Amino acid sequence: MLFTTILGLVSLSFIPLASSIAIPDEMYCREPVVVSTSYVGQNKNVKMEVLQCDTIDPHIIADSLVKRQTSTNVCGATCNTNCFAPSGGGPNPNDCNVIENALRYDAQNIGNQFQVRSANNTGAIAMTYATCKTFIDNLVGGNLTYCRNDWATVLHWVAWNCQATQNAHGGNCFAVDQRWLIQVNTA
């Protein structure tokens, strides 16, 4: 059974935990190298790292499943939400709200769109505040344009709906076309 919720421009699908899909709770970007570090948001208290990924775990994304598209702007694209079982050890959703607010602040003040660059086939951007860490992974190469407000919406949904009360400890949202994902877990 698949439940769908529409929040703004982003459509999120929730796959119940009883599903037979095994969803790992580690970063898909293997051996990331920090390319740059900065602090973002109104109070400059959210750490942002641009990462270069040497490889993506080949067991996670099969090339045969990837739909290559000519458009690199994936703002408003849909993703499927997965919660990581079992419960315990997840991020404090209030800490995730600080990152969400930083994303929305930057969307208003420096622009909503940003790029997830592709270096060595994949790239990622990670944001951290206290117990919460979120990142967006470019899974198939080629630069992707995404929107900060969409990331904030996905972050809010996953942070509040993939907690101990749902027998989870964070989660992710895979793009329907499997070109990117957003993940929320403990820092």
Rosetta silent file (secondary structure, phi, psi, omega in degrees, C-alpha in Angstrom):
SEQUENCE: MLFTTILGLVSLSFIPLASSIAIPDEMYCREPVVVSTSYVGQNKNVKMEVLQCDTIDPHIIADSLVKRQTSTNVCGATCNTNCFAPSGGGPNPNDCNVIENALRYDAQNIGNQFQVRSANNTGAIAMTYATCKTFIDNLVGGNLTYCRNDWATVLHWVAWNCQATQNAHGGNCFAVDQRWLIQVNTA
SCORE:     score description
SCORE:     0.000 S_00000001
   1 L     0.000  134.753 -177.173    0.000    0.000    0.000 S_00000001
   2 L  -120.819  124.814  178.769    1.409    3.412   -0.962 S_00000001
   3 E  -103.019  138.390  179.140    0.330    6.649    0.733 S_00000001
   4 E  -124.543  135.313  176.358    0.959    9.977   -1.006 S_00000001
   5 E  -124.513  136.178  177.545    0.993   13.426    0.566 S_00000001
   6 E  -106.985  122.331  179.303    1.399   16.624   -1.403 S_00000001
   7 E  -122.830  104.733 -179.246    3.277   19.419    0.382 S_00000001
   8 L    62.504 -127.931 -178.270    3.725   22.526   -1.736 S_00000001
   9 L   -89.072   -8.882 -174.310    5.519   21.608   -4.938 S_00000001
  10 E  -104.018  129.615  175.880    6.947   18.362   -3.648 S_00000001
  11 E  -102.341  122.881 -178.985    4.982   15.132   -3.675 S_00000001
  12 E  -111.419  135.964  175.121    6.209   12.661   -1.112 S_00000001
  13 E  -112.129  138.804 -179.601    5.251    9.020   -1.053 S_00000001
  14 E  -110.551  122.444  176.097    5.578    7.001    2.120 S_00000001
  15 L   -94.611  117.899 -177.332    6.352    3.327    1.875 S_00000001
  16 L   -56.804  151.348 -177.119    5.122    1.630    5.064 S_00000001
  17 L   -64.575  -18.883  178.733    7.753   -0.048    7.217 S_00000001
  18 L   -76.617   -3.489 -179.984    6.148   -3.425    6.648 S_00000001
  19 L   -61.641  155.518  179.637    7.304   -3.191    3.042 S_00000001
  20 L   -84.832    0.555 -179.479    9.784   -5.772    1.794 S_00000001
  21 L   -76.474  127.098  177.428   12.146   -3.047    0.532 S_00000001
  22 L   -91.608  117.550 -177.746   15.401   -2.964    2.507 S_00000001
  23 L  -112.768  114.239  178.459   16.500    0.660    2.932 S_00000001
  24 L   -73.976  155.004 -178.296   20.009    1.224    4.335 S_00000001
  25 L  -109.209   23.684  175.228   20.562    4.184    6.658 S_00000001
  26 L  -106.080  166.358 -179.827   24.065    5.133    5.554 S_00000001
  27 L   -70.102  138.781 -179.824   25.120    7.754    3.050 S_00000001
  28 L   -76.779  -23.348  176.251   25.150    6.527   -0.541 S_00000001
  29 E   -73.646  114.653 -177.988   28.144    8.713   -1.289 S_00000001
  30 E   -92.451  137.083  178.883   31.149    6.488   -0.537 S_00000001
  31 L    49.833   57.766 -178.317   34.378    7.969    0.819 S_00000001
  32 L   -67.984  143.872  175.208   33.233   11.605    0.533 S_00000001
  33 E  -113.004  127.684  179.527   35.847   14.329    0.350 S_00000001
  34 E   -74.932  118.171  179.706   34.869   17.735    1.756 S_00000001
  35 E   -87.069  -39.540  177.014   35.408   20.288   -1.013 S_00000001
  36 E  -155.155  154.781  177.886   34.225   23.298    0.995 S_00000001
  37 E  -130.838  136.101  175.334   32.642   24.161    4.344 S_00000001
  38 E  -148.313  173.492  178.021   30.523   27.197    5.182 S_00000001
  39 E  -121.344  132.702 -170.900   27.817   28.216    7.631 S_00000001
  40 E  -123.909  172.736  179.938   24.383   29.189    6.344 S_00000001
  41 L    94.259  173.473 -177.614   21.065   30.609    7.492 S_00000001
  42 L   -59.860  -41.297 -178.080   20.184   33.833    9.245 S_00000001
  43 L   -96.329    3.149 -179.076   22.361   33.039   12.275 S_00000001
  44 L    51.532   42.218 -177.985   25.073   31.222   10.274 S_00000001
  45 L  -111.691    3.763  178.217   24.742   28.272   12.678 S_00000001
  46 E  -106.715  121.188 -179.080   24.066   25.476   10.179 S_00000001
  47 E   -78.777  128.263  177.264   27.178   23.806    8.814 S_00000001
  48 E  -119.651  128.437  177.906   27.091   23.160    5.068 S_00000001
  49 E  -121.666  130.940  171.723   29.631   20.923    3.352 S_00000001
  50 E   -92.465  125.968 -174.333   29.988   20.414   -0.379 S_00000001
  51 E  -114.532  145.850  170.456   31.175   16.844   -0.899 S_00000001
  52 E  -109.731  127.528 -177.052   32.837   15.037   -3.758 S_00000001
  53 E  -104.802  128.483  177.450   31.972   11.363   -3.861 S_00000001
  54 L   -70.513  -40.708 -179.824   34.373    8.882   -5.381 S_00000001
  55 E  -149.647  163.871  170.132   31.666    6.280   -5.892 S_00000001
  56 E  -108.883  140.998  178.227   28.077    5.441   -5.129 S_00000001
  57 L   -54.025  115.556 -175.447   27.384    2.053   -3.559 S_00000001
  58 L   -65.547  -17.662  179.439   26.699   -0.080   -6.664 S_00000001
  59 L   -80.875  -13.599 -177.315   24.219   -2.224   -4.739 S_00000001
  60 L   -85.913  -49.477 -176.652   22.016    0.783   -4.077 S_00000001
  61 L  -119.187  120.408  176.336   21.426    2.143   -7.551 S_00000001
  62 L   -94.330  130.746 -178.395   21.406   -0.103  -10.594 S_00000001
  63 H   -54.181  -31.472 -178.379   22.162    1.713  -13.855 S_00000001
  64 H   -67.821  -18.869 -179.657   19.300   -0.118  -15.500 S_00000001
  65 H   -90.921  -14.740 -174.220   16.865    1.618  -13.138 S_00000001
  66 L   -80.964  126.511  175.706   18.161    5.136  -13.750 S_00000001
  67 L   -96.294  113.120  178.811   16.140    7.240  -16.143 S_00000001
  68 L   -83.098  134.770 -178.837   18.426    9.805  -17.728 S_00000001
  69 L  -122.661  156.786  178.395   16.722   13.065  -18.553 S_00000001
  70 L   -79.657  -30.884  179.611   17.831   16.054  -20.577 S_00000001
  71 L   -78.516  134.705  177.669   16.613   18.574  -17.994 S_00000001
  72 L  -100.053   -6.005  179.776   18.887   19.109  -15.023 S_00000001
  73 E   -87.949  112.719 -178.303   16.383   21.156  -13.011 S_00000001
  74 L  -109.734   18.792  174.387   14.663   18.764  -10.595 S_00000001
  75 L   -59.349  135.158  179.119   12.859   21.398   -8.496 S_00000001
  76 L    79.650   -0.743  179.523    9.386   20.121   -7.700 S_00000001
  77 L   -69.565  152.234 -178.528   10.270   16.547   -8.654 S_00000001
  78 L   -86.357  155.942  176.355    8.656   13.782   -6.644 S_00000001
  79 E  -144.476  156.066 -179.924   10.427   11.393   -4.311 S_00000001
  80 E  -101.698  124.977 -176.433    9.492    8.277   -2.327 S_00000001
  81 E   -87.687  134.324  178.012    9.967    8.485    1.450 S_00000001
  82 E  -129.419  132.780  175.863   11.495    5.575    3.367 S_00000001
  83 E  -100.079  143.975 -179.423   11.955    5.412    7.149 S_00000001
  84 L   -89.183  120.889  177.374   14.888    3.543    8.690 S_00000001
  85 L   -96.862  154.629   -0.937   13.890    0.776   11.108 S_00000001
  86 L   -86.370 -175.586 -178.261   14.162    0.032   13.997 S_00000001
  87 L   -74.229  164.282  175.260   13.364    2.940   16.263 S_00000001
  88 L   103.916  139.541  173.351   15.856    4.791   18.419 S_00000001
  89 L    81.555    7.841 -179.922   18.811    7.057   17.862 S_00000001
  90 L   -76.662  170.204  179.361   17.209    9.352   15.292 S_00000001
  91 L   -71.831  154.177  173.456   17.757   13.102   15.056 S_00000001
  92 L   -72.968  119.660 -177.866   15.794   15.546   17.175 S_00000001
  93 H   -59.388  -26.428  176.915   13.213   16.995   14.737 S_00000001
  94 H   -67.456  -34.148  174.159   13.583   20.396   16.436 S_00000001
  95 H   -67.466  -38.021  177.149   17.267   20.405   15.411 S_00000001
  96 H   -64.737  -32.293  177.098   16.161   19.546   11.864 S_00000001
  97 H   -62.328  -31.770  177.463   13.819   22.556   12.004 S_00000001
  98 H   -63.742  -42.774  176.997   16.876   24.801   12.438 S_00000001
  99 H   -65.986  -43.340  178.440   18.272   23.451    9.139 S_00000001
 100 H   -56.485  -46.008  179.361   14.835   23.776    7.527 S_00000001
 101 H   -64.231  -37.918  177.382   14.670   27.431    8.604 S_00000001
 102 H   -63.744  -41.557  177.981   18.203   28.074    7.280 S_00000001
 103 H   -62.136  -44.893 -179.448   17.211   26.599    3.906 S_00000001
 104 H   -67.634  -38.046  177.099   14.088   28.794    3.743 S_00000001
 105 H   -62.139  -48.369 -179.811   16.042   31.892    4.838 S_00000001
 106 H   -66.065  -33.512  176.784   18.671   31.326    2.153 S_00000001
 107 H   -60.135  -38.452 -179.879   15.953   30.652   -0.444 S_00000001
 108 H   -77.812  -30.716 -170.347   14.575   34.142    0.243 S_00000001
 109 H  -104.003  -27.084  178.120   17.921   35.909    0.508 S_00000001
 110 L  -123.347   -6.588  176.991   20.323   34.269   -1.947 S_00000001
 111 L   122.578  146.742 -177.316   17.919   32.367   -4.203 S_00000001
 112 L   -76.234  -36.699 -176.042   15.817   29.248   -4.131 S_00000001
 113 E   -87.074  146.998  174.805   17.779   27.237   -6.689 S_00000001
 114 E  -147.461  164.911  179.697   21.210   25.715   -6.140 S_00000001
 115 E  -108.947  141.092  168.803   23.347   23.133   -7.914 S_00000001
 116 E  -104.677  101.365 -173.694   24.462   19.736   -6.744 S_00000001
 117 L   -72.926  157.984  176.845   27.557   19.432   -8.868 S_00000001
 118 L  -111.695  113.883  174.148   28.882   16.236  -10.292 S_00000001
 119 E  -126.204  129.860 -174.113   32.549   15.571   -9.711 S_00000001
 120 L    55.066   44.924  175.840   33.842   12.054  -10.323 S_00000001
 121 L    80.951  -28.370 -178.434   30.317   11.065  -11.347 S_00000001
 122 E  -144.768  157.492  176.746   28.557   12.083   -8.139 S_00000001
 123 E  -148.654  166.020 -179.318   28.364   14.879   -5.627 S_00000001
 124 E  -151.298  156.806  171.729   26.531   15.719   -2.422 S_00000001
 125 E  -126.619  128.583 -179.702   25.748   18.623   -0.117 S_00000001
 126 E  -115.632  142.970  175.032   25.411   17.962    3.618 S_00000001
 127 E  -129.270  136.159 -175.130   23.922   20.247    6.278 S_00000001
 128 E  -134.386  137.224  169.601   24.330   19.674   10.006 S_00000001
 129 E  -146.837  122.385  178.662   22.933   21.242   13.161 S_00000001
 130 L    48.579 -115.663 -175.181   23.253   19.575   16.606 S_00000001
 131 L   -86.409   -7.169 -172.480   21.748   16.043   16.294 S_00000001
 132 E  -104.273  133.657  173.331   20.389   16.467   12.759 S_00000001
 133 E  -131.804  133.245  175.539   22.218   15.846    9.498 S_00000001
 134 E  -132.150  148.713  174.749   20.639   16.030    6.071 S_00000001
 135 E  -148.318  157.547  173.035   22.165   15.692    2.654 S_00000001
 136 E  -116.972  127.652  179.537   21.230   15.636   -0.963 S_00000001
 137 E  -107.406  132.458  169.723   23.099   13.159   -3.170 S_00000001
 138 E   -90.425  109.299 -169.054   23.469   13.481   -6.930 S_00000001
 139 L   -89.887  -18.433 -172.692   23.365    9.793   -7.798 S_00000001
 140 L  -124.017    5.870  179.631   23.931    9.639  -11.541 S_00000001
 141 L    86.792  166.858 -172.811   26.299   12.399  -12.529 S_00000001
 142 L    77.868  138.051 -179.402   25.688   15.594  -14.423 S_00000001
 143 L   -66.551  137.928  176.849   24.944   18.760  -12.474 S_00000001
 144 E  -114.403  142.558  172.747   21.461   18.921  -10.943 S_00000001
 145 E  -105.416  130.786  179.140   19.564   22.064   -9.976 S_00000001
 146 E  -133.187  169.969 -176.840   17.325   21.735   -6.933 S_00000001
 147 E  -113.163  134.507  179.756   15.326   24.175   -4.765 S_00000001
 148 H   -59.913  -40.955  179.951   16.055   25.038   -1.139 S_00000001
 149 H   -63.963  -36.174  176.429   12.341   25.295   -0.303 S_00000001
 150 H   -66.153  -42.605  178.310   11.760   21.780   -1.682 S_00000001
 151 H   -60.816  -43.489  179.598   14.675   20.434    0.385 S_00000001
 152 H   -60.746  -39.784  179.998   13.209   22.150    3.479 S_00000001
 153 H   -65.679  -45.216  178.486    9.820   20.544    2.813 S_00000001
 154 H   -64.136  -44.741  179.020   11.307   17.054    2.438 S_00000001
 155 H   -56.932  -47.376 -179.947   13.503   17.557    5.519 S_00000001
 156 H   -59.893  -47.214 -178.033   10.494   18.602    7.610 S_00000001
 157 H   -59.816  -51.558 -176.655    8.413   15.632    6.436 S_00000001
 158 H   -66.572  -43.992 -177.439   11.116   13.012    7.066 S_00000001
 159 H   -59.734  -39.427 -176.294   12.292   14.519   10.387 S_00000001
 160 H   -91.009  -16.937 -175.627    8.798   14.507   11.894 S_00000001
 161 H  -112.528    0.727  177.760    7.450   11.303   10.313 S_00000001
 162 L  -125.240   58.926 -178.231   10.436    8.939   10.645 S_00000001
 163 L  -115.561 -177.428 -178.412   10.904    8.952   14.416 S_00000001
 164 H   -55.992  -36.496 -179.384   10.714    6.390   17.227 S_00000001
 165 H   -64.395  -19.360  175.671    6.914    6.693   17.329 S_00000001
 166 H  -104.770   17.588 -177.028    6.920    5.334   13.766 S_00000001
 167 L    57.550   46.682 -177.017    9.486    2.636   14.701 S_00000001
 168 L  -141.071  171.917  176.041   12.190    4.557   12.833 S_00000001
 169 L  -143.302   55.598 -176.901   15.399    6.569   13.295 S_00000001
 170 L   105.055 -176.313 -179.782   15.457    8.946   10.317 S_00000001
 171 E  -177.664 -169.489  178.165   14.901    8.256    6.653 S_00000001
 172 E  -144.096  173.167  175.834   15.308    9.375    3.087 S_00000001
 173 E  -135.751  108.331 -179.637   13.363   10.410    0.032 S_00000001
 174 E   -85.233  132.053  174.419   14.483    8.836   -3.273 S_00000001
 175 E   -58.067  141.911  179.637   13.659   10.697   -6.469 S_00000001
 176 L   -57.002  -36.923  179.130   11.111    8.793   -8.507 S_00000001
 177 L   -86.320    2.201  175.181   13.599    8.791  -11.417 S_00000001
 178 L    62.202   28.335  178.008   16.373    7.713   -8.978 S_00000001
 179 L   -90.393  -19.072 -176.453   18.719   10.545   -9.969 S_00000001
 180 E  -155.655  165.088  173.193   18.972   12.048   -6.470 S_00000001
 181 E  -149.309  155.547  171.597   17.955   11.540   -2.858 S_00000001
 182 E  -118.515  132.387 -178.982   17.579   13.546    0.312 S_00000001
 183 E  -124.807  148.853  177.012   18.408   11.830    3.592 S_00000001
 184 E  -130.788  121.582  177.491   17.848   12.790    7.232 S_00000001
 185 E  -152.254 -173.892 -177.516   19.723   11.033   10.032 S_00000001
 186 E   -77.273  137.469  179.606   21.696   11.615   13.207 S_00000001
 187 L   -71.089    0.000    0.000   24.752   13.830   12.994 S_00000001
